Amino acid sequence: MPRRFLRLLTRPHIAGLAWWSVVSRLPVYLMSLAMVLVVREQGGGYPQAGLVSALYTGGMALGSPLVARRVDRAGRRPVLLATGMTYPAALVLLVWATGPADPAQLVLAVLAGAALPPANACMRSLWARLPLEEDERATAYLWEALLTELLVIGTPVMLAALMAVGSAGSALTAVAVLGGIGAVGLALTPLPPEAGERARAAAGQDGSPDGLLGPLRNRALLGLLAVMAASAVPIGLMTLAIPAFVDAHGTAGRTGFVYACWGIGSAIGALWLGNAQTERPVHRRFPWLVLAFAAGTALPLLAGSELTLGLALAVGGAPIALVSAAEMTLVSTLADGRLLTEAFTWASLSTVLGEAIGQQTGGLLADPLGPHGVFTVAVGTALLTALGAFGCRGLFARTTAAPATADTGTG
């Protein structure tokens, strides 16, 4: 797999897109935490910090589908340029021109969330539109899943390193500016010549079918989004159960190391098992991957110490990136080709919603059931999700009639 990733990501006209997409996504997985640290550094309490972080997330949830719809209609370039400048500007003002008692801080938090550059959805829709062989496209989505794990593990470390040489405010500013630069770079990077020709051909078409719901009118895609949300619930549950387990069996300060084993296991699973991912059609492979994920969630039930929990998470987490890659492939197959960016945005939001439900539920169950009780609930939820995935195989076998075309505004 490393050689396949290298061959794909170093191809002419793809290397630039891949590089800028990584830079543009640096803020995605740490900004909520960074905002909490900034508000606390400004002298605000945890309630205020939580409110600012929640408003940022709310702005992102409300704004991202609208931003993605604009990408599908106008092309990625104008939207990435606009958000690439608005996003860091809003965060710089939030950090350096407002304080915890200032209502402007709350407004800027919502604006920053709504203006988050749609780099994830743009790049994932581009993988569907670029002139690639099917095995190369599968490799691309596996790379996307692996990159998510690397960013989840690595960006908090980057934030800590920046804070070690400066303040939380300066660290947040640096990450926000880097993300904005990445979005502008992604906007200005030209697509391959073949994709540019398809973009010009698509320019005369209706940019997006009418209708408020857009890609949500697609029954098969709705079924997939439901499965994706349900499969994220066990992750949210375990996110609460892991620190509860470590607190009861060891030292709370080691929670981050134990939690990192989960992401490391997922990354190793992608590298080790990724070569076998194109042997069967994705709609047949996906339910079995969800079932393997469910089996993996059961391993922490056997843990009795921090070490054994870390090992259980590493082994049990092996299918996670593979499930994510299959989900992305299914989105690209099921969604209308003119609505890919919005479809990928709804896919991301469904995962965020599922994790949030799991975290809230895990928080309510942690005290009465204990960590092993929450792990048990996670296993049951994952098995029910696998059952739903098997039940939706017929829906997932369908493909949309509208072909994916490269976006307009590519230059």
GIDA-V811565 format. One line per field, one symbol per residue. phi: phi as a letter, one per 30 degrees, with the letter a starting at -180 (. if undefined). A space follows every 50 residues. Layout:
BEGIN
phi=???
END
This chain:
BEGIN
phi=.edddddddcdeicedddddddddceddcbdddddeddddddjdddeddd ddddddddddddddddddddedccjdddddddddcdeddddddddcbbbe ccedddddddddddceeddeddddddedcddbdddddddddddedddedd ddddddddddddddcacddddddddddedddddddddddddeeddddddd dddddddaedkddhddddddddddddddddddddddddddddddddddca cedceeddddedddddddedddcddcdcdbeddddeeddddddddddddd dddbaedddedddddddeddddddddddddeddddeddbddddddddddd ddddddddddddddceddciddddeddddddddddddddddcedddddbd ddddbdddici
END
